Structure formats: structure tokens, C-alpha cells
């Protein structure tokens, strides 16, 4: 089955190092529902933008590439028959429900790298 990356776009990540289980409950519930569906193969929540560093050819700067707009707060990979089914699976993401967005893109190639 084809794989799709779901990139979560919001003003900032809820996953601060000191975030409480109560603060993350909505995200965790969505994650658990996708795991239970058998469609999710990978998921990562990213920390808030204050912990980011952007690297350019001219050097590194503190913060995210787009400090004035939404950032990628996390991503996951799901399996779906097509991009429309992937969109249906992702529509209940807490970011979408809170007014943010998810971007869904077909995975071209890659995978987990396991060091030997």
C-alpha cells in the first residue's frame, strides 16, 4: 500500500520538554487512534521552535526557517490507498481541529536507517 507523509503545520509545537500528559492528551489520543487503525508506520513530535536551529550555506541561525509563520510541529507516515484516503485519515489531527493544517505528500523513497 502507498505511504504518505503527514506534516503537521501549526504556530508552534505543544511538545515542550516540560509538557504534561494533560497538555498532550489530544495529540496522544489521535496518535493512539492511528496506531490502532494499523495504518501508521512512523511518528515524530518535534519540540517548540525555540529549540530549533536553521542551517544555511552562509551559516547557522537560532530558530526556525519561517519564524513568522506556521512551523512543522511533527510528522507521521501512514499507509493509504491514495492521497484522498490519507486526507480522510488525517482530518482529525488536533492541528486541523485547532485551525492549523496538515500537509499530505506521497512518500517517494527512504525509510528507517539502522546502524550496524
N, C-alpha and C positions, 0 to 999 in steps of 0.2 A: 504494500500500500504506500502511496506517496507520503512524504513527510513535508510538514510546513512549520516554519519558524514563526512564532507569535512574539512580536516585540511590543513591550508594554510602555506606552508613552504617557507620562504624567508630569506635573510640575516638579515633583521630587519623590524620592523613594520613601516608603513607610518603614523600610527595613534598616533603621538606625541600629548601631550596636547595642543600645540600651532599650530597644523596643520591647514592650511587654507582650505576652501572649494575647492579652485582650486587644491590644492595638493591631495585632496581626491576624486576628481571628477570621475576618472576612477573606483575606488573602489565603490563609491556610485552608479554609473551607472550600474555596474554589479549587485549590491545588488538589485536595483530597478527592473532590468530585471527579476531576480529570484523571487522576490516578485510578480511581475505581472504574472509570469507563474503559480502561485498558488502552487508551489512545495516546497517553503522554509517555514519551520516552526520555525526556530530559527537562530539567527546570532549574533556573538560577534566579534568585532575587539579588539585586545589586544594592549596595549601600547608597545613602543620600549623596547628592552632588558635591557636598563639602569635602568628601573623601576622594574625589576624582582628580586625575591629572591628565591633561591633554598633551600629546606629543606631536610635534610638527618638525619638519626638516630644520626649521630655524631654532628649535629648542622646545623645552617643556614649559608648560604653564600650569599653575594650580587651577583646578576647576574643570568643568565640562566644556565641550566644544561649543555648545549653544547655551550659555548661561541665561539668555533672555527668553528662552522658550522651553517647551517640554523636553524632557530627557528620557532616555531609555532606562527604566527603573528595574527591568528584569526581562527575561525571555524564557520561552519554553518551546519544545518541539513536540508536535502532535502528528499522529497519522490520520489521514482522512482520504476519502475517495477523490476529492477535488477541493479547490480553494473555497467554493461555496459551503461545502460541509465543514471545512476548517473554520470558516467565519461563524457558522452556527455554533460550533463547539466553543468558540472564544467569546461569544457575545455576552456571556455572564461574568466576564472578568471584572473584578472590582474597579479597575481603572475606567472601564467603559461605563459602569453604573454610576461612577462619581463624576462623569463628564470628561474624562480623559479619552484615550483611544488605544486600540491595539492595531498594529500593522502586521499583516499576514503575508508571508512570502514563501514560495516553494523553495525547499532546500535543494541546492544543486549537487553538492558533494560534501564530503568531510565525515567527521564522526569523532568519537572519543579516542584520545591517544593514550595508550597505556605504556608507560616506561618499562623497559625490560631490565 
